[in-house]
């Protein structure tokens, strides 16, 4: 992207993802398979490029619920499995199979549609509702359901997973108990029914950050890969933010040098009041935000010119502070920024991904 023609950009450090994945593997404390979650456009970090980088780091698979993201990841050159979280209607399975995407099964109609459409053995992952109450096969029905699936033509139950997210550490005992109950189902399927589960996972970022006991063979981190804390408190483990900066350049300065305009607006997810940005190291107040522009107060500067750099995130202006302006969590803020060209550092992979 030509920064002179479109002078607004995000900066993402792929080395931070590398470091965070290494920390996550250490947290697991044992050899595990990794399904890296890149949902919501890799939490706003650009799913195609993030996916390519994670593939280069040796993760076993990626996961998202967004078909558009999955297809962009495939077009970028990712060849490892991409697990589709439950998102497709049964009638849509042909598209998933055509692009070698691994379907999630959460009910019998979806399994039957896959079996009819496959024409070859197809790996599926079964989503289990272990207590969150959003979607999936109920935990007490999971064993019978999996046994039913393995008898269906062209269905191979490769994975079994559940999701136990929490942001308040006081919910950790709930997650711990549900994790244990889910683990018991996996053990019963393998020990008593002889059904091998290649990817059994319940540990996403919250469980990993709280170091809850987990003995399954797979983890599926998301937030933590990108240095986003899923908890409402600081973790005692250090993760590095991958989103290092959001910047723009002044495209207009008023004749009296009192206000300036940058190319960042509600179309990009920037909808703030009482916000601040940095120009020449000075905090400047955001006066108004429209669809594609933000007007900022430059009255505290001795001089400002068209082309001067403005920092929206970075250089001491943290994502947490900007998230507070937006009324969001840091993860919500990272996701909300969109349609901004991304500049990547720390990797030699070719290509450009955009939010």
C-alpha positions as CSV (number, residue, x, y, z in Angstrom):
1,X,0.0,0.0,0.0
2,X,1.3,3.5,-1.0
3,X,1.6,5.4,2.3
4,X,1.8,8.7,0.4
5,X,-1.5,8.0,-1.3
6,X,-3.1,6.4,1.8
7,X,-1.2,7.8,4.8
8,X,-2.6,5.6,7.6
9,X,-1.3,2.2,8.7
10,X,-0.9,-0.4,11.5
11,X,2.4,-1.9,12.6
12,X,2.5,-5.6,13.6
13,X,5.6,-7.3,14.9
14,X,5.6,-11.0,13.9
15,X,8.5,-11.6,16.2
16,X,6.1,-10.9,19.1
17,X,3.9,-13.8,17.9
18,X,6.9,-16.0,17.7
19,X,7.8,-15.1,21.3
20,X,4.3,-15.5,22.6
21,X,3.9,-18.9,21.1
22,X,7.1,-20.0,22.7
23,X,5.8,-18.7,26.1
24,X,2.5,-20.6,25.6
25,X,4.3,-23.8,24.8
26,X,6.2,-23.4,28.0
27,X,3.0,-22.7,29.9
28,X,1.5,-26.0,28.6
29,X,4.4,-27.8,30.4
30,X,4.3,-30.8,28.1
31,X,4.4,-31.6,24.4
32,X,1.1,-30.6,22.9
33,X,-0.5,-30.0,19.5
34,X,-1.4,-26.4,18.8
35,X,-4.5,-25.2,16.9
36,X,-3.8,-21.4,16.7
37,X,-7.0,-19.4,16.7
38,X,-7.0,-16.6,14.1
39,X,-10.7,-15.7,14.4
40,X,-11.8,-12.1,13.8
41,X,-9.1,-11.5,11.3
42,X,-6.5,-12.8,13.7
43,X,-7.9,-10.4,16.4
44,X,-7.3,-7.5,13.9
45,X,-3.7,-8.4,13.1
46,X,-4.4,-9.7,9.6
47,X,-5.4,-13.4,9.3
48,X,-3.5,-14.3,6.1
49,X,-0.1,-13.0,7.1
50,X,-0.6,-14.1,10.7
51,X,-1.6,-17.5,9.5
52,X,1.4,-17.9,7.2
53,X,3.7,-16.9,10.1
54,X,2.1,-19.3,12.5
55,X,2.4,-22.1,9.9
56,X,6.1,-21.3,9.7
57,X,6.3,-21.7,13.4
58,X,5.0,-25.3,13.2
59,X,1.5,-25.0,14.6
60,X,-0.6,-28.0,13.7
61,X,-3.7,-26.1,12.5
62,X,-5.4,-22.7,12.4
63,X,-9.0,-22.1,13.5
64,X,-11.7,-19.4,12.7
65,X,-15.4,-19.2,12.3
66,X,-15.1,-16.7,9.4
67,X,-15.3,-18.3,6.0
68,X,-14.0,-15.1,4.3
69,X,-10.9,-15.2,6.5
70,X,-10.4,-18.9,5.9
71,X,-10.4,-18.5,2.1
72,X,-8.0,-15.5,2.3
73,X,-5.7,-17.6,4.5
74,X,-5.8,-20.4,1.9
75,X,-5.1,-17.9,-1.0
76,X,-2.2,-16.6,1.0
77,X,-0.5,-20.0,0.8
78,X,-1.4,-21.7,4.1
79,X,-1.6,-25.5,3.6
80,X,-2.0,-26.7,7.1
81,X,-5.5,-27.7,8.3
82,X,-8.0,-24.8,9.0
83,X,-10.6,-25.8,11.5
84,X,-13.9,-24.0,11.0
85,X,-15.6,-23.3,14.3
86,X,-19.3,-24.0,14.0
87,X,-20.5,-21.4,11.5
88,X,-21.9,-23.1,8.4
89,X,-25.4,-24.3,7.6
90,X,-25.5,-28.0,6.6
91,X,-26.2,-26.9,3.0
92,X,-22.9,-25.0,3.0
93,X,-20.6,-27.9,3.6
94,X,-19.6,-28.3,-0.1
95,X,-17.8,-25.0,0.1
96,X,-15.9,-26.1,3.2
97,X,-14.9,-29.4,1.6
98,X,-13.9,-27.7,-1.7
99,X,-11.3,-25.6,0.1
100,X,-10.0,-28.3,2.4
101,X,-11.5,-26.7,5.5
102,X,-12.2,-28.9,8.5
103,X,-15.8,-28.7,9.5
104,X,-17.1,-28.6,13.0
105,X,-20.1,-30.8,13.9
106,X,-22.4,-29.7,16.6
107,X,-25.5,-31.6,15.7
108,X,-26.7,-34.6,13.6
109,X,-28.0,-32.7,10.5
110,X,-24.5,-31.2,10.0
111,X,-22.9,-34.6,10.2
112,X,-25.4,-36.1,7.8
113,X,-24.8,-33.3,5.3
114,X,-21.0,-33.9,5.4
115,X,-21.5,-37.7,5.1
116,X,-23.7,-37.2,2.0
117,X,-21.4,-34.6,0.3
118,X,-18.0,-36.0,1.1
119,X,-17.4,-38.8,-1.3
120,X,-14.2,-39.5,0.6
121,X,-13.2,-39.7,4.3
122,X,-13.5,-36.3,5.9
123,X,-12.0,-35.2,9.2
124,X,-14.4,-33.4,11.4
125,X,-14.1,-31.8,14.9
126,X,-17.0,-32.1,17.3
127,X,-17.9,-29.1,19.4
128,X,-19.1,-30.0,22.9
129,X,-21.0,-27.6,25.2
130,X,-19.3,-28.3,28.6
131,X,-21.3,-25.5,30.3
132,X,-20.9,-22.3,28.4
133,X,-24.4,-22.7,27.0
134,X,-23.7,-21.2,23.6
135,X,-23.5,-24.1,21.1
136,X,-22.4,-27.7,20.8
137,X,-23.4,-31.1,21.8
138,X,-24.3,-31.3,25.5
139,X,-21.6,-32.8,27.6
140,X,-23.7,-35.7,28.8
141,X,-24.7,-36.6,25.3
142,X,-21.2,-36.3,23.7
143,X,-20.1,-39.9,24.2
144,X,-23.2,-41.3,22.5
145,X,-23.0,-38.6,19.8
146,X,-19.4,-39.4,18.9
147,X,-20.1,-43.1,18.8
148,X,-22.9,-42.4,16.4
149,X,-20.7,-40.3,14.1
150,X,-17.9,-42.8,13.8
151,X,-20.4,-45.3,12.2
152,X,-21.4,-42.8,9.6
153,X,-19.9,-43.1,6.0
154,X,-16.9,-40.9,5.3
155,X,-16.9,-39.3,8.7
156,X,-13.7,-39.3,10.7
157,X,-13.9,-37.8,14.2
158,X,-10.4,-36.2,14.3
159,X,-11.1,-33.7,17.0
160,X,-13.2,-33.0,20.1
161,X,-13.2,-29.6,21.7
162,X,-15.0,-27.3,24.0
163,X,-14.7,-23.6,24.9
164,X,-14.5,-22.3,28.5
165,X,-13.7,-18.6,28.2
166,X,-13.7,-16.3,31.2
167,X,-12.2,-12.9,31.9
168,X,-12.9,-12.7,35.6
169,X,-10.4,-14.9,37.5
170,X,-13.1,-15.6,40.0
171,X,-14.7,-17.8,37.3
172,X,-11.6,-20.0,37.1
173,X,-13.0,-22.7,39.5
174,X,-16.0,-23.1,37.1
175,X,-13.7,-23.5,34.1
176,X,-11.5,-25.9,36.1
177,X,-14.5,-28.2,36.9
178,X,-15.9,-28.1,33.4
179,X,-12.4,-28.9,32.0
180,X,-12.2,-31.9,34.2
181,X,-15.6,-33.1,33.2
182,X,-14.8,-32.7,29.5
183,X,-11.5,-34.5,30.0
184,X,-13.4,-37.4,31.6
185,X,-15.5,-37.7,28.4
186,X,-12.4,-37.8,26.2
187,X,-10.8,-40.5,28.4
188,X,-13.9,-42.6,28.3
189,X,-14.2,-42.4,24.5
190,X,-10.5,-43.5,24.1
191,X,-10.3,-46.1,26.9
192,X,-13.7,-47.7,26.8
193,X,-14.9,-47.1,23.2
194,X,-11.5,-47.3,21.5
195,X,-12.1,-44.0,19.7
196,X,-8.8,-42.2,19.3
197,X,-9.2,-38.4,19.4
198,X,-6.2,-36.9,17.6
199,X,-7.1,-33.3,18.7
200,X,-8.7,-33.1,22.1
201,X,-8.7,-29.6,23.4
202,X,-10.3,-27.2,25.9
203,X,-7.4,-24.9,26.8
204,X,-7.7,-21.6,25.2
205,X,-6.1,-18.3,26.4
206,X,-7.9,-17.9,29.7
207,X,-7.2,-21.4,30.9
208,X,-3.6,-21.1,29.8
209,X,-3.1,-17.7,31.4
210,X,-4.5,-19.1,34.7
211,X,-2.4,-22.2,34.4
212,X,-5.4,-24.5,35.1
213,X,-4.6,-28.2,35.1
214,X,-4.9,-29.6,31.6
215,X,-3.9,-33.1,30.4
216,X,-5.4,-33.1,26.9
217,X,-3.2,-33.4,23.8
218,X,-4.0,-30.1,22.2
219,X,-4.3,-26.4,23.1
220,X,-5.9,-23.6,21.1
221,X,-4.6,-20.2,22.1
222,X,-5.9,-17.0,20.6
223,X,-5.6,-13.8,22.6
224,X,-2.2,-14.7,24.0
225,X,-0.6,-15.3,20.6
226,X,-1.1,-11.6,19.9
227,X,-0.2,-10.4,23.4
228,X,-3.8,-9.6,24.4
229,X,-4.6,-10.5,28.0
230,X,-8.0,-12.3,28.2
231,X,-8.2,-11.6,32.0
232,X,-9.4,-8.5,33.8
233,X,-6.1,-8.3,35.6
234,X,-2.4,-8.5,34.7
235,X,-1.2,-12.1,34.2
236,X,1.9,-13.2,36.1
237,X,3.3,-14.3,32.7
238,X,4.6,-11.8,30.3
239,X,3.3,-11.6,26.7
240,X,4.4,-9.1,24.1
241,X,1.8,-7.1,22.1
242,X,2.0,-7.8,18.4
243,X,0.2,-4.6,17.5
244,X,2.9,-2.1,18.1
245,X,1.4,1.0,16.5
246,X,-1.4,2.6,14.6
247,X,-0.2,5.8,12.8
248,X,-1.3,8.3,10.3
249,X,0.1,11.5,8.7
250,X,-1.6,14.9,8.7
251,X,-3.3,15.4,5.3
252,X,-4.4,18.9,6.2
253,X,-3.4,21.6,8.6
254,X,-5.5,24.7,9.1
255,X,-4.2,28.1,8.0
256,X,-3.5,29.0,11.6
257,X,-1.9,25.6,12.5
258,X,-4.5,25.0,15.2
259,X,-6.2,21.9,13.8
260,X,-5.2,19.1,11.6
261,X,-6.9,16.1,9.9
262,X,-5.9,12.5,9.6
263,X,-7.4,9.7,7.5
264,X,-8.9,7.7,10.3
265,X,-12.6,7.5,11.1
266,X,-15.6,5.5,12.0
267,X,-15.1,3.4,8.9
268,X,-11.9,2.2,10.5
269,X,-13.5,1.5,13.9
270,X,-12.3,4.8,15.4
271,X,-15.3,6.3,17.2
272,X,-13.9,8.1,20.2
273,X,-14.6,11.0,22.5
274,X,-12.1,12.7,24.8
275,X,-9.3,10.8,23.0
276,X,-5.7,11.8,22.6
277,X,-3.1,11.2,19.9
278,X,0.6,12.1,19.7
279,X,2.2,14.5,17.3
280,X,5.8,15.5,17.7
281,X,5.7,13.7,21.0
282,X,2.9,16.0,22.3
283,X,-0.5,14.8,23.3
284,X,-3.1,16.4,21.1
285,X,-6.8,16.1,21.7
286,X,-9.1,14.5,19.1
287,X,-11.8,17.1,18.4
288,X,-14.2,15.2,16.2
289,X,-14.4,11.9,14.2
290,X,-16.4,11.4,11.0
291,X,-16.7,8.5,8.6
292,X,-13.2,8.8,7.3
293,X,-11.5,11.6,9.1
294,X,-10.4,12.7,12.6
295,X,-9.8,16.3,13.5
296,X,-7.1,17.0,16.1
297,X,-6.1,20.0,18.1
298,X,-2.6,21.1,17.2
299,X,-2.7,24.3,19.2
300,X,-0.1,23.0,21.7
301,X,2.5,22.6,18.9
302,X,4.9,25.3,17.8
303,X,4.6,24.1,14.2
304,X,2.8,21.4,12.3
305,X,2.8,20.5,8.6
306,X,1.1,18.3,6.2
307,X,2.9,14.9,6.3
308,X,3.8,15.1,10.0
309,X,3.3,11.7,11.7
310,X,0.5,11.2,14.2
311,X,0.4,8.3,16.6
312,X,-2.9,6.8,17.5
313,X,-1.5,3.7,19.3
314,X,2.2,3.4,20.2
315,X,5.1,5.5,21.5
316,X,3.7,5.3,25.0
317,X,0.0,5.6,24.0
318,X,-1.0,2.1,24.9
319,X,-3.7,0.0,23.3
320,X,-5.3,-0.2,26.8
321,X,-5.7,3.6,27.0
322,X,-7.1,3.8,23.5
323,X,-9.5,0.9,24.3
324,X,-10.7,2.9,27.3
325,X,-11.6,5.8,24.9
326,X,-13.5,3.3,22.8
327,X,-15.3,1.8,25.8
328,X,-13.8,-1.6,24.8
329,X,-11.4,-4.2,26.1
330,X,-7.9,-4.2,24.5
331,X,-9.0,-7.2,22.5
332,X,-12.2,-5.5,21.4
333,X,-10.2,-2.4,20.4
334,X,-7.7,-4.5,18.4
335,X,-10.5,-6.2,16.5
336,X,-12.5,-2.9,16.0
337,X,-9.7,-1.3,14.0
338,X,-10.3,-2.4,10.4
339,X,-9.7,-1.5,6.8
340,X,-6.2,-0.1,7.7
341,X,-3.1,-1.3,5.8
342,X,-0.8,-3.4,7.9
343,X,3.0,-3.2,7.9
344,X,4.7,-6.3,9.2
345,X,8.1,-6.6,10.7
346,X,10.1,-9.5,11.9
347,X,9.5,-11.9,8.9
348,X,10.6,-12.2,5.3
349,X,7.3,-13.6,4.0
350,X,6.1,-11.8,0.9
351,X,2.6,-10.3,0.5
352,X,0.4,-7.8,2.2
353,X,-2.6,-8.4,4.4
354,X,-5.2,-5.8,5.2
355,X,-7.7,-5.4,8.0
